[in-house]
Structures are given as C-alpha cells and as structure tokens.
C-alpha cells in the first residue's frame, strides 16, 4: 500500500494501521481508497502518531472509517496528540447531532411541558386565524362585489357534486346496516314495521349529517389543507401578500362558503340513500314491501326531523373548512409538514363534528324537539 498515507502491519491477534503524511482535503480521496481495503476480521490498533497534518476533511474521514470499523470489530486509537483529540471531539459533536439527540430520553415532565407549549401556540394561532376570518367575513358582507363567486362555484363542484357518489354509497350501506341489526331485535317482538321508524328518524336526524360530514372531512377538509400547504411551501401566499392581495379573501372565504352550501345538499342525498338502504334491507330481511315502507314513512317522518338534521350541515361545514384552511396555513417550509398537518386536519375535523353533533343532541333533547 502507499506508505505516504497508510501502512498495515498484520499480527496474530490484531491488525495495526499506521497513518502517515498529510490527511487533508487534497489527499482524502487517495486515503479513502486505502482505507477501503483494510480488513476488519481482527482487532484493529490505529496509530496516528505519524500524521504530520490534519484538517477538518481528514478528521471527518477518520471519524467515518473509525465508526465503520467499530461496527465490525474492536478498534483502539493510539498516538494522537492533544490538538488532534480536541479537533476530533469538536467535529464528532457537530457531525452527529441528530444521533446524540435521539439518544436523549425525554422525561414525562418535559413531554407535558412540550405539549403544553404546542397547545398554547396552536390556540394562539387559532384565535388569530378566527379573528382574521371574521373580519374578512364582515368585509365581504359590506363589499359583496369583491366576493369571488367563480371560485366559490368551483369549490362547490369539487367539494360537493363530485362527492355525491361516495356519500350516497356510504349512506346506503349505513341504512342497510341499521335495518339488518334492528330487524333482528324487532322481529323478536313482532314489531317489524317499526324498522321504518328506526331507519328514517336516525338517518335524517343523526347519522345522515354525521356520516356525510365525516366523509367530507376526510375528502375535502384534507384537500384544503394540502392545497393551502403546498401554496405556503412554494411561497405563493407570501407573493399574494406582497402584491397586496388578502389570502383569506382568495383562499379561505370561498372554500368555507362553498362547503356551507354544498354540505346541506349532500346531507339531503345522504338521507334519501340511507332510507333506500333501510328499505332494501327491510324487504330482504323482514319482507316489508315498498308500499308498506313508504306508507309508514309518511306517518312517522315529520318535517321537523329533516330540518333538525339539515341545520347541522352549515355548522359542520364551517368546522371542516375552517379547520382545513387553518392547518394549511400552519404548514412549514418542508413537504413532510404537509402530511403531518393534513392528518391533524382530518383528526381535528372529525372530532369537532362528533363533539358538535353531541352538543346538538343535548340541545334538541333539552328543548324537547
């Protein structure tokens, strides 16, 4: 081997690497070729006393191969000077900051503190977001000509019309499940016809709005976060502000208004398909004819049940769209953040939908409606 940089001595129980010459940026390619040929089937004693000059590139190369050899066998370093040791320690610390950080085990108190700080930051940003959003809403009411109707129609189509198929199929299957599960119990008491009451009222008042909102939260709410997040990363939002355009007027308000219009319409389709699913399952399981089902439906399904369910639509739509846009504005300058905040958007939206649905149920019960 080239003795200018590296020399090997093979002994019975170990291999001795004798480093020589200048380990600098100009020579690391040659040295790396020599190090690549060093065997590691025995203990390695690495003597660096013959090195006349080390720079940061040489030290980093030494660190790389020292770690590599250490993963294969035992390595002992001899002959280093205090100056070389100081440079090694400095570069070793800077070279592996992530590894050192990963070895740090966060205590439960640190974890609580970090989560509290993150929650405080989220709440602070949420209050700021809602404040700007309400200001923009009032401005739009006072200046309706500046509202972006074209963008609103675009989002109604993509958030509403294109979601009819999946919402209808989901509601149809949910209606079938309710009818099948309910029919087993009702048949025991000879109350087969009451399956119409169970399916129709539960779908119209509760399950139709909630199932539709959950589907839209996973479909459209996540899309809002991803779209705005991508614009945040590509600095389109910063460019809009630089040119004097309000991102809330261009990006947030049209999406929220569009979903508040589209979701009640989707709930209407969900109610119909859920009842059809119950009708289909009732005919299969309990042999209730279509005429019997519809006649009973006219008797038990009052208009108030439908209205109480539709009222939830705009509220759920606001929660989903606002959460999606809010998480989109939180995206930082990397693509990984888009996935993280999109997941948070869906989880937060579904939680809020379920929580507010429970709140509606309490209110309806208290007012006996």
Secondary structure, DSSP 8 states (H G I E B T S, - for coil): --TTTEEEEE-SSEEEEEEEEEESTTTHHHHHHHHHT---SSEEEEEEEEEEEE-HHHHHHHHHHHHHHHHHS-EEEES--HHHHHHHHHHHHHHTHHHHHHH----HHHHHHHHHHHHHHHHHHHHHHHHHHHHHHHHHHHTGGGS-HHHHHHHHHHHTGGGHHHHHHHHHHHHHHHHHHHHHHHHHTT-GGGHHHHHHHHIIIIIHHHHHHHHHIIIIIHHHHHHHHHHHHTTHHHHHHHTT--HIIIIIHHHHHHHHHHHHHHHHHHHHHHHHHHHHHHHHHT---HHHHHHHHHHH--HHHHHHHHHHHHHHHHHHHHHHHHHHHT--SSHHHHHHHHHHHHHHHHHHHHHHHHHHHHHHHHTT-
